[in-house]
Each structure stands twice: as structure tokens, then as C-alpha cells.
Amino acid sequence: MAERRKFKKRYCRYCEQKVDYIDYKDLNALKFSLSERFKIMPRRLTGNCKRHQELVTVAIKRARQTALIPYIVDRKHVIENPFEIIK
């Protein structure tokens, strides 16, 4: 049988901080759940629990609708660090 790889257990950063609500206007907290192309990262990569991942996705979708975060990144104009836009 093949050996199973052992990875470091990822913990939910929101559970550690005992966060009940994730604000869509707090972009510094949301950028850890976004990829460099502003896609929402899955739970297996971020380590969020199911409850907080749902809160993060709702907050990101609200921030996109209010134009705080872009929906897509233009492939023609590549930005070195896209999170510099979010400040």
C-alpha cells in the first residue's frame, strides 16, 4: 500500500480569534482568502472551518458587488502585486 503523506494540520484563523462576523469592508482580512487573480480560495487551502468559509464567501461577494474587490483581473495588463490595489 502507498504511504499517506502527512501534511501540517491547518487551523481556522477565525476560530482562533473567536470571530462571529466577517465584515465585507475589512479588505485586509479578506485578502488571505483570495488568490492572486481574486478568486475565492477553497477550505482545503485556507484551513477555514465550514461556518467561517461561508461567512468569508458572503463577505467577498458583498465586497465585489460594492466594487471594493474586482470580479476579474485583466490578463492583458498584468499587475505584479494585485493586493496593492486593495488598501
trRosetta pair geometry for C-beta under 8 A, 3 or more apart (Angstrom, degrees):
i j d omega theta_ij theta_ji phi_ij phi_ji
10 46 7.3 145 159 118 143 30
10 47 2.7 -123 145 -101 114 121
11 15 7.1 -111 170 62 88 114
11 16 6.2 70 135 -48 122 119
11 47 5.7 23 50 160 20 129
12 15 3.9 68 87 7 115 110
12 16 6.8 174 93 -12 62 82
12 47 6.0 -158 -75 130 44 80
12 48 5.0 73 -123 -140 92 43
12 49 4.3 -37 -65 -15 152 88
12 52 5.5 127 -165 36 127 146
13 16 5.6 -51 -149 35 37 115
13 17 6.5 22 156 -6 67 109
13 32 7.5 -17 40 115 155 155
13 47 7.3 83 -21 88 81 111
13 48 7.4 -51 27 -91 76 77
14 17 6.0 -61 -144 48 33 101
14 19 4.2 -77 -161 45 88 120
14 22 6.9 -49 -118 -72 141 113
14 48 6.6 33 16 -132 113 96
14 49 7.6 -114 63 28 103 95
14 52 4.1 160 60 -135 143 147
14 55 7.6 171 178 68 170 133
14 56 7.9 -146 -37 -55 147 107
15 18 7.1 27 -173 -80 34 43
15 19 7.8 -77 -60 32 24 80
15 49 5.8 66 -43 -6 129 129
15 52 6.7 -117 -41 -28 81 143
19 22 6.4 59 148 -72 132 76
19 52 7.2 80 76 -119 110 118
21 55 7.2 -153 -143 -158 38 135
22 26 7.3 -118 -175 54 66 121
22 29 6.7 -152 -152 122 95 134
22 30 7.6 115 168 -80 116 87
22 52 7.2 101 -39 -156 132 79
22 55 4.5 121 18 142 118 111
22 56 5.8 -27 101 -84 171 55
22 58 7.9 126 69 68 109 92
22 59 4.6 -87 112 -41 106 152
23 26 4.4 85 76 -4 102 106
23 29 7.6 84 54 49 79 138
23 59 6.7 92 113 -135 16 126
24 30 7.4 44 -144 -64 46 146
24 58 7.9 -94 -73 122 110 68
24 59 4.2 -166 -86 -160 73 73
24 60 7.4 -161 -129 -56 90 18
24 62 3.9 -80 -101 89 162 117
24 63 4.4 -164 -178 -55 96 84
24 66 7.1 110 129 23 130 131
24 68 7.2 139 149 41 90 147
25 63 7.4 170 -78 -101 33 98
25 68 7.0 -153 -120 -100 53 165
26 29 4.5 19 127 22 113 116
26 30 6.5 135 96 -18 69 94
27 30 5.4 -61 -142 43 40 110
27 31 6.1 50 159 -38 72 99
27 63 6.9 133 -94 -148 86 146
27 68 6.1 -143 -78 158 120 118
27 69 7.0 165 -126 -65 108 98
27 86 4.6 -148 157 -178 136 113
27 87 7.7 -114 85 -72 136 13
28 31 6.2 -42 -144 16 28 113
28 86 7.8 167 -72 134 51 110
29 32 6.9 -53 -177 18 38 107
30 33 5.9 -67 -166 42 53 104
30 34 6.5 43 144 -21 79 113
30 56 7.0 153 -126 -155 77 86
30 59 6.1 -141 -97 119 120 117
30 60 5.8 153 -161 -86 123 83
30 63 6.4 91 158 -6 177 163
30 69 7.2 -99 119 -61 139 143
31 34 5.5 -61 -144 37 44 112
31 83 5.2 82 -157 -131 140 123
31 86 5.9 169 -79 89 125 152
32 46 7.0 109 136 -136 88 109
33 40 6.3 -2 146 -149 96 72
33 41 5.5 -144 -170 39 53 99
33 46 5.5 18 -114 -106 76 153
33 48 7.2 16 -106 -32 117 141
33 56 4.8 -136 -149 178 176 138
33 60 6.8 -119 98 -60 119 133
34 38 5.3 -12 -174 -133 124 46
34 39 6.8 137 -158 63 68 32
34 40 6.6 -45 -103 -98 63 42
34 41 6.6 -164 -103 -14 10 95
34 60 6.9 155 -74 -126 103 132
34 69 7.2 -145 -94 -154 157 140
35 38 6.8 -79 66 -3 69 11
35 39 4.5 -2 32 52 118 87
35 40 7.9 -37 -3 26 89 5
35 41 5.6 129 -52 -69 83 93
36 73 7.9 -38 135 -4 64 166
36 82 5.8 128 -170 24 67 123
37 72 7.6 -11 171 -156 92 59
37 73 4.9 -125 -147 26 67 126
37 82 7.6 118 -94 0 28 167
38 69 6.1 164 -152 172 123 103
38 70 5.7 151 23 74 178 82
38 71 7.4 144 114 154 133 12
38 72 7.1 -175 67 -123 121 19
38 73 5.7 139 12 -38 110 101
38 82 6.8 -111 -45 139 95 146
40 56 7.5 141 -150 124 111 102
40 57 5.7 53 -153 -111 157 84
40 60 5.6 149 -91 85 110 164
41 45 4.9 -97 173 80 112 127
41 46 5.1 121 103 -46 117 107
42 45 5.4 89 64 13 74 99
42 46 7.2 -171 94 6 34 94
43 46 6.2 -70 -134 51 31 94
43 47 7.3 136 179 -48 61 4
43 48 5.4 -101 -128 63 79 82
43 49 7.7 34 -147 -151 121 6
43 50 7.0 -6 -107 -87 155 54
43 53 4.8 -40 -85 -88 103 155
46 53 7.3 143 70 -102 131 99
46 56 7.9 -109 122 80 168 174
48 52 4.7 -126 -170 91 107 106
48 53 4.2 139 105 -66 126 84
48 56 6.4 -69 -132 -3 171 143
49 52 5.2 77 55 20 81 100
49 53 6.8 -146 89 -11 35 92
50 53 5.7 -57 -142 35 27 112
50 54 6.5 28 159 -19 63 104
51 54 6.1 -59 -158 33 27 108
51 55 6.7 23 149 -14 63 107
52 55 5.3 -51 -147 38 41 114
52 56 6.2 45 152 -24 69 102
53 56 5.6 -50 -146 34 33 113
53 57 6.5 32 155 -19 64 103
54 57 5.9 -52 -146 35 32 109
54 58 6.5 31 155 -16 64 105
55 58 5.9 -55 -149 38 31 110
55 59 6.3 30 154 -18 65 109
56 59 5.7 -58 -147 39 30 110
56 60 6.2 29 156 -19 66 107
57 60 5.8 -52 -143 37 31 110
57 61 6.3 31 157 -18 64 107
58 61 5.8 -57 -147 38 29 110
58 62 6.4 29 154 -18 64 107
59 62 5.8 -55 -147 37 31 110
59 63 6.3 31 154 -19 65 106
60 63 5.6 -53 -146 37 32 111
60 64 6.4 35 153 -21 64 103
60 69 6.5 -47 -158 54 74 158
61 64 5.7 -49 -148 33 33 113
61 65 6.5 31 154 -19 63 105
62 65 5.7 -55 -148 36 33 110
62 66 6.4 17 157 -5 66 108
63 66 6.1 -63 -144 47 31 100
63 68 4.2 -76 -168 64 87 117
63 69 4.5 53 123 6 111 109
64 67 7.6 32 180 -79 33 28
64 68 7.5 -85 -67 52 23 72
64 69 5.1 -56 -80 75 66 95
64 70 7.4 15 -130 139 84 11
64 71 5.5 86 -162 -82 120 72
67 70 8.0 23 -153 -89 61 51
68 86 7.6 66 160 -126 81 94
69 86 6.8 11 -99 -94 79 123
70 73 6.4 106 95 -76 135 60
70 85 7.7 0 -12 115 114 152
73 79 7.1 -108 -160 24 120 110
73 82 6.1 -54 -110 -113 138 147
74 77 4.8 29 95 41 123 91
75 78 7.2 5 -168 -72 40 83
79 82 4.8 104 87 -84 126 71
79 84 7.7 -145 167 42 122 105
79 85 7.2 -2 177 -34 165 117
81 84 4.7 77 100 -20 104 107
82 85 6.0 -32 -178 12 57 114
82 86 7.9 42 137 -3 70 99
83 86 5.3 -49 -157 41 60 107
84 87 6.9 -11 -177 -36 44 117
